Amino acid sequence: MSRQLLIIDDQDDILRILDRELVKTYQCTVYVATNSVQAFEQLAQHPVELIISDVRIGEENGFNLLKAIRSRYPNVGLMMMTAYRSPGYRQMADELGVAFFIEKPFAISMLAKAVDRFFTQRAAQLPPAPAMATGKNNALEHFSIQDLVQLFCLNGRNVLISVTVSPLHPVGSIYLQRGRVVHAEWGAQKGEEAFYSLLMCSSAQLGLEDHDVPVAATITSGWEQLLLESARRVDEAAEVVEVTGSAAPEKPPQDPFADFWKSASLSPIHKL
């Protein structure tokens, strides 16, 4: 069955780009709406599994719209995007059960991966997190730290990711609680710097375990921002390597949103 999702935004350019890129990348069926009336019409006509909505849709409140949708379609997945930074928005999204919240401007690849992960989980419910494995039979050997952070943040799991670089280095730890990265440590480093250092490790053995015991939060940034900053630091390190004459990793293709964000004329901020 084709993946079917609904995008709600009052900016036609965003709808057009997201429609084109998601269909091209994941062969899903995308429906669009620019207001609440169109949104409910699309939902009445199509078996939509996922909704991606802007926080502000013209003069309409995206949170109120998704609450109304969730009351009638309790099994639909929710994601949100916004042009305005606000910790309150993220908290409201968490309370609403939004699986993925991202701030504009963003790399479309981040949203596309979140969409793909949602449908993958929906098609085959994720098994319990495996216990820490070792040696050649490590079930996590094909995953990166970035993959696990994104996977379990989207899934809202409470897990501990352990990172073993070598017997000569301490074991690093990244704690996720209710879909957020709350703490990381590696040797004397703690918090975001420890997180970034661990993600710079190109080859490491990873472990996973459920971890429901609360830990003191040393990280306040959202996981999306953490991964974006990590990618930036990796790119900087690659540029240094390139200057010294060593081969640098191939850079990803230009994001299709890049030019749009530069020219987009965003509406004035409206308080909810």
PyMOL commands that set and color helices and strands:
alter all, ss='L'
color gray80, all
select helices_A, chain A and resi 12-26+36-45+62-72+87-96+108-123+135-137+145-154+192-199+223-243+258-263
alter helices_A, ss='H'
color red, helices_A
select strands_A, chain A and resi 4-8+29-33+50-54+56-57+60-61+77-82+100-103+159-164+172-177+180-186+189-190+205-210
alter strands_A, ss='S'
color yellow, strands_A
deselect
rebuild
show_as cartoon
